Amino acid sequence: MKAMQLTGLQQIRMVEIPDPVITNDTDVMIKMKTIGVCGSDVHYYKHGKIGSQVVQFPFTLGHEGAGLVVAVGKAVRHIKAGQRIAIEPAMPCGKCDQCLAGREHTCRKLKFLGCPGQAEGCLSELIVMPESSCIPISDKLSYDQAAISEPLAIGVYAVKQSIPMKGTKIGILGFGPIGMSVLVPVLAQGAEKVYVTDKINKRLEIADKCGASWTGNPDNEDIVTSIKEKEPLLMDVVFECCGKQEAIDQAIELLKPGGKLMIIGIPEFSRWSFDVDTLRRKEITITNVRRQVDCVETALELMSEGLVDVSLMPTHRFSFEDTQKAFELVADYQDGVMKAMIDFE
């Protein structure tokens, strides 16, 4: 079969590799249909690592995927050949202290699709996943929605970990796919006002269409001053979704006393810094968001029931053969890209 492998920094090429095989009775073989390019994929593409997770070339990227089941192991009970599925990329052990505490996303032995040292990714024609990672989708949902359920689940989880949304004032700093994945559940859960910032104007146009109360570009205005003029009592929660130090600084200024900072963005550096005096005097709570746990099915249900709309997220499409072009586009933030989708057919 064909796979797209990262063979060096910013180098992706198509290779022929053996077809995967079902080795465990609970395995499911999937014919890939659609993949979304994630920001973490781009970190590996540009830098070859995220923190301590370092790529050993060659390596197959990709974890936001959807496909068609073509074969199942003899112990698989809930998945059948011919079903369309969304893929949950996390493969926890189910036995460690973290899994037993309901924290499968911080499993001591976690394997994650497309994560160096854990599992090869889904940028290949066929992959094998455990049954627990395969979620059937209804006829109402497209393969795009199934693939997007992965980043959307991160937003759903982040909102769940913050505070009740009804009547709140919310800031979202960075409006890429994760920022949008926060915005739509925040609005669905009744936030009163949502203020969104990004440095790409086309993304801000999408935020406006999605229902943001206000949008601003920090390259064009002092967004802290602008938001404070509209909300002198400041924000209840700010979601940092871009991995930038300047966004952390803005978030601390924008939060009201007792507010909560949700850090979702993955930075290219190894340490954050904080204004300790402001942080302490306001008694700000800081929560790091590590992917998600048990929210992919919720994300699929929200889309299926029409409670959230992610139709504006895919802005660019590429064939499997043009995977390198997709990564180049996203890595350089070209053409106002929000989410690049890669289609196998």
C-alpha positions as CSV (number, residue, x, y, z in Angstrom):
1,M,0.0,0.0,0.0
2,K,1.0,3.6,-0.3
3,A,1.8,5.9,2.6
4,M,3.1,9.4,3.0
5,Q,6.1,9.5,5.3
6,L,8.0,12.4,6.8
7,T,11.6,11.6,5.6
8,G,13.2,14.8,7.0
9,L,12.3,18.2,8.1
10,Q,9.7,19.6,5.7
11,Q,10.1,16.6,3.5
12,I,7.2,14.2,2.8
13,R,7.2,11.6,0.1
14,M,5.0,8.7,-1.0
15,V,6.4,5.2,-0.3
16,E,5.3,1.7,-0.7
17,I,5.0,-0.2,2.5
18,P,3.5,-3.6,3.4
19,D,-0.3,-3.7,4.1
20,P,-1.0,-3.8,7.8
21,V,-2.4,-7.0,9.3
22,I,-4.9,-7.8,12.0
23,T,-2.8,-9.3,14.8
24,N,-5.1,-8.9,17.8
25,D,-8.6,-10.3,18.0
26,T,-9.9,-6.8,18.8
27,D,-8.2,-5.1,15.8
28,V,-10.1,-3.3,13.0
29,M,-8.7,-2.6,9.6
30,I,-9.7,0.7,8.1
31,K,-9.5,2.1,4.6
32,M,-8.7,5.7,5.0
33,K,-11.0,8.3,3.3
34,T,-10.2,11.7,4.7
35,I,-7.6,13.3,7.0
36,G,-7.3,16.7,8.5
37,V,-3.9,18.3,8.9
38,C,-3.4,19.3,12.6
39,G,-1.1,21.9,14.1
40,S,0.8,19.2,16.0
41,D,1.5,17.4,12.7
42,V,3.0,20.7,11.5
43,H,5.2,20.9,14.6
44,Y,6.7,17.5,13.6
45,Y,6.9,18.6,10.0
46,K,8.7,21.8,10.7
47,H,10.8,21.0,13.8
48,G,10.8,17.2,14.0
49,K,9.5,17.2,17.6
50,I,7.1,18.5,20.2
51,G,9.0,18.8,23.5
52,S,10.4,15.3,24.3
53,Q,8.5,13.6,21.4
54,V,11.1,13.4,18.7
55,V,10.6,12.0,15.2
56,Q,12.8,9.2,14.0
57,F,12.7,9.4,10.3
58,P,11.0,8.1,8.3
59,F,7.7,8.5,10.1
60,T,4.0,8.5,9.1
61,L,2.1,11.5,10.4
62,G,-1.7,12.0,10.8
63,H,-4.3,11.4,13.5
64,E,-7.4,13.3,12.5
65,G,-9.0,10.7,10.3
66,A,-12.1,8.9,9.1
67,G,-12.5,5.8,7.0
68,L,-14.4,2.7,6.0
69,V,-14.0,-0.6,7.9
70,V,-12.8,-3.4,5.6
71,A,-12.0,-6.2,8.1
72,V,-12.3,-7.0,11.8
73,G,-10.7,-9.4,14.3
74,K,-12.7,-12.3,15.6
75,A,-13.4,-10.7,19.0
76,V,-14.7,-7.4,17.6
77,R,-18.4,-7.1,18.6
78,H,-19.6,-3.6,17.8
79,I,-17.8,-2.7,14.5
80,K,-18.6,-4.4,11.2
81,A,-17.0,-4.4,7.8
82,G,-18.6,-1.8,5.6
83,Q,-19.2,0.7,8.4
84,R,-18.1,4.4,8.1
85,I,-16.2,5.4,11.2
86,A,-14.5,8.3,13.0
87,I,-11.2,7.4,14.5
88,E,-10.3,8.1,18.1
89,P,-6.5,8.3,17.9
90,A,-5.8,7.6,21.6
91,M,-5.0,4.0,22.5
92,P,-4.8,3.8,26.3
93,C,-3.8,0.7,28.2
94,G,-6.9,0.7,30.4
95,K,-5.0,-0.7,33.4
96,C,-2.7,1.9,34.8
97,D,-3.6,4.3,37.7
98,Q,-4.4,7.1,35.2
99,C,-6.8,4.9,33.2
100,L,-8.5,3.6,36.3
101,A,-9.0,7.2,37.5
102,G,-10.8,8.1,34.3
103,R,-7.8,9.9,32.8
104,E,-7.1,7.7,29.7
105,H,-5.6,10.8,28.0
106,T,-2.7,10.7,30.4
107,C,-2.3,6.9,30.4
108,R,1.2,5.8,31.5
109,K,1.5,3.6,28.4
110,L,-0.6,5.7,26.0
111,K,-0.2,5.0,22.3
112,F,-1.4,7.8,20.1
113,L,-1.8,7.7,16.3
114,G,0.9,9.7,14.5
115,C,2.9,10.3,17.7
116,P,6.6,9.5,17.6
117,G,7.6,6.5,19.6
118,Q,4.0,5.5,20.0
119,A,2.2,4.7,16.7
120,E,2.6,5.4,13.0
121,G,0.0,7.8,11.7
122,C,-3.0,7.5,9.4
123,L,-1.5,9.1,6.2
124,S,-1.6,5.7,4.6
125,E,-4.2,3.8,2.6
126,L,-4.9,1.3,5.3
127,I,-4.4,1.3,9.0
128,V,-5.3,-1.0,11.9
129,M,-6.7,0.3,15.1
130,P,-8.3,-1.3,18.2
131,E,-12.1,-1.6,18.2
132,S,-12.2,1.0,21.1
133,S,-10.8,3.6,18.7
134,C,-13.4,3.1,16.1
135,I,-16.7,5.1,16.3
136,P,-19.5,4.4,13.8
137,I,-21.0,7.5,12.3
138,S,-24.6,8.1,11.2
139,D,-25.7,8.8,7.7
140,K,-26.1,12.4,8.7
141,L,-22.4,12.9,9.1
142,S,-19.8,13.3,6.4
143,Y,-16.2,11.9,6.5
144,D,-15.1,15.6,7.0
145,Q,-17.2,15.8,10.1
146,A,-16.0,12.4,11.3
147,A,-12.3,13.5,10.9
148,I,-13.0,16.9,12.5
149,S,-14.6,15.2,15.5
150,E,-11.0,14.8,16.9
151,P,-10.1,18.5,17.2
152,L,-13.7,19.4,18.1
153,A,-13.5,16.9,20.9
154,I,-10.5,18.8,22.3
155,G,-12.6,22.0,22.3
156,V,-15.5,20.2,23.9
157,Y,-13.2,18.8,26.6
158,A,-11.6,22.2,27.2
159,V,-15.0,23.8,27.7
160,K,-16.1,21.0,30.0
161,Q,-12.9,21.5,32.1
162,S,-13.5,25.3,32.5
163,I,-16.7,26.6,34.1
164,P,-20.4,26.5,33.2
165,M,-20.8,28.7,30.1
166,K,-24.3,30.2,30.5
167,G,-24.1,33.9,30.9
168,T,-20.3,34.1,30.8
169,K,-17.9,36.4,29.0
170,I,-15.3,34.4,27.1
171,G,-12.0,35.1,25.3
172,I,-10.5,32.9,22.6
173,L,-7.0,33.9,21.7
174,G,-6.0,32.2,18.4
175,F,-8.7,31.1,16.0
176,G,-7.3,28.2,14.2
177,P,-9.1,24.8,14.2
178,I,-8.8,24.5,18.0
179,G,-10.0,28.0,18.5
180,M,-13.0,27.3,16.4
181,S,-13.5,23.9,18.2
182,V,-13.8,26.0,21.4
183,L,-16.1,28.6,20.0
184,V,-18.8,26.4,18.7
185,P,-19.4,24.5,22.0
186,V,-19.0,27.7,24.0
187,L,-21.8,29.3,22.0
188,A,-23.9,26.1,22.2
189,Q,-23.7,26.1,26.0
190,G,-24.9,29.7,26.3
191,A,-21.9,32.0,26.7
192,E,-23.2,35.6,26.7
193,K,-20.2,37.2,24.8
194,V,-17.3,35.6,23.1
195,Y,-14.3,37.7,22.0
196,V,-12.0,36.2,19.4
197,T,-8.5,37.2,18.3
198,D,-6.2,36.0,15.5
199,K,-3.6,37.4,13.2
200,I,-5.2,36.1,10.0
201,N,-8.2,38.2,8.9
202,K,-9.8,35.4,6.9
203,R,-10.0,33.4,10.1
204,L,-11.6,36.3,11.9
205,E,-14.2,36.5,9.1
206,I,-15.0,32.8,9.9
207,A,-15.3,33.6,13.6
208,D,-17.8,36.3,12.8
209,K,-19.9,33.9,10.7
210,C,-19.7,31.4,13.5
211,G,-21.3,33.9,16.0
212,A,-18.4,35.6,17.8
213,S,-19.5,38.8,19.5
214,W,-16.3,40.6,18.6
215,T,-13.1,39.9,16.6
216,G,-9.8,41.6,16.5
217,N,-6.3,41.3,15.0
218,P,-3.5,41.9,17.5
219,D,-1.3,43.0,14.6
220,N,-3.7,45.9,13.9
221,E,-4.9,47.0,17.3
222,D,-4.3,46.7,21.0
223,I,-6.8,43.9,21.6
224,V,-6.6,44.2,25.4
225,T,-7.5,47.8,25.4
226,S,-10.3,47.2,22.8
227,I,-11.9,44.4,24.8
228,K,-11.5,46.3,28.2
229,E,-13.5,49.2,26.7
230,K,-16.3,46.8,25.9
231,E,-16.0,44.6,29.0
232,P,-14.6,46.7,31.9
233,L,-15.3,43.8,34.4
234,L,-13.2,41.6,32.1
235,M,-13.5,37.9,31.1
236,D,-14.6,34.9,33.1
237,V,-12.5,32.4,31.0
238,V,-9.9,32.9,28.4
239,F,-8.8,30.0,26.1
240,E,-5.3,30.3,24.8
241,C,-5.4,28.4,21.5
242,C,-2.3,29.6,19.6
243,G,0.8,28.6,21.7
244,K,2.1,32.2,21.8
245,Q,3.6,34.0,24.9
246,E,2.0,37.2,23.9
247,A,-1.4,35.5,24.1
248,I,-0.7,34.3,27.6
249,D,0.2,37.9,28.6
250,Q,-3.0,39.2,27.0
251,A,-5.0,36.5,28.7
252,I,-3.8,37.4,32.2
253,E,-4.7,41.1,31.6
254,L,-8.1,40.2,30.2
255,L,-9.2,37.8,33.0
256,K,-11.3,39.1,35.9
257,P,-10.3,38.3,39.5
258,G,-11.0,34.7,40.1
259,G,-11.0,34.0,36.3
260,K,-9.7,30.9,34.6
261,L,-7.0,30.5,32.0
262,M,-7.3,27.4,29.8
263,I,-4.0,26.7,28.0
264,I,-4.6,24.6,24.8
265,G,-2.1,25.9,22.3
266,I,1.2,24.0,21.8
267,P,4.1,26.4,21.9
268,E,7.4,26.0,19.9
269,F,9.4,26.9,23.0
270,S,9.8,25.0,26.3
271,R,8.7,27.4,29.0
272,W,5.9,29.8,29.6
273,S,6.3,33.0,31.7
274,F,3.7,34.8,33.7
275,D,3.2,38.2,35.3
276,V,3.3,36.8,38.9
277,D,2.0,39.9,40.6
278,T,-1.1,40.2,38.4
279,L,-1.6,36.4,38.4
280,R,-1.5,36.3,42.2
281,R,-3.5,39.4,42.9
282,K,-6.3,38.3,40.6
283,E,-6.1,34.7,41.9
284,I,-6.2,33.3,38.4
285,T,-6.6,29.6,37.9
286,I,-4.5,28.0,35.2
287,T,-5.6,24.7,33.6
288,N,-3.6,22.9,30.9
289,V,-5.6,21.0,28.4
290,R,-4.1,17.7,27.3
291,R,-5.9,16.5,24.2
292,Q,-9.3,15.1,25.5
293,V,-10.9,12.2,27.2
294,D,-14.3,10.6,26.3
295,C,-15.4,13.5,24.1
296,V,-15.2,12.2,20.5
297,E,-18.6,10.7,20.7
298,T,-20.0,13.8,22.3
299,A,-18.5,15.9,19.5
300,L,-20.1,13.6,16.9
301,E,-23.5,13.8,18.6
302,L,-23.3,17.6,18.7
303,M,-22.7,17.7,15.0
304,S,-25.3,15.1,14.2
305,E,-27.9,16.9,16.2
306,G,-27.1,20.2,14.6
307,L,-26.0,21.8,17.8
308,V,-22.6,22.8,16.4
309,D,-21.6,23.6,12.9
310,V,-18.1,23.0,11.7
311,S,-18.8,23.3,8.0
312,L,-16.6,26.5,7.8
313,M,-13.5,24.7,9.2
314,P,-12.3,22.9,6.0
315,T,-11.0,25.7,3.8
316,H,-8.6,23.8,1.5
317,R,-8.6,20.3,0.0
318,F,-5.8,18.2,-1.4
319,S,-5.4,14.8,-2.9
320,F,-3.4,12.2,-1.1
321,E,-0.7,12.6,-3.7
322,D,-0.4,16.3,-2.8
323,T,0.1,15.8,0.9
324,Q,3.3,17.8,0.9
325,K,1.5,20.8,-0.6
326,A,-1.1,20.6,2.2
327,F,1.6,20.7,4.8
328,E,3.4,23.6,3.2
329,L,0.1,25.6,3.1
330,V,-0.6,25.0,6.8
331,A,2.9,25.4,8.0
332,D,3.2,28.8,6.3
333,Y,-0.4,30.0,7.1
334,Q,-1.0,30.6,3.4
335,D,-4.2,31.8,1.9
336,G,-6.0,32.2,5.2
337,V,-6.1,28.5,5.7
338,M,-8.2,27.2,8.6
339,K,-8.1,23.4,8.0
340,A,-6.6,21.6,5.1
341,M,-8.2,18.2,4.4
342,I,-6.5,15.4,2.5
343,D,-8.7,13.1,0.5
344,F,-7.7,9.6,-0.5
345,E,-10.2,9.3,-3.4
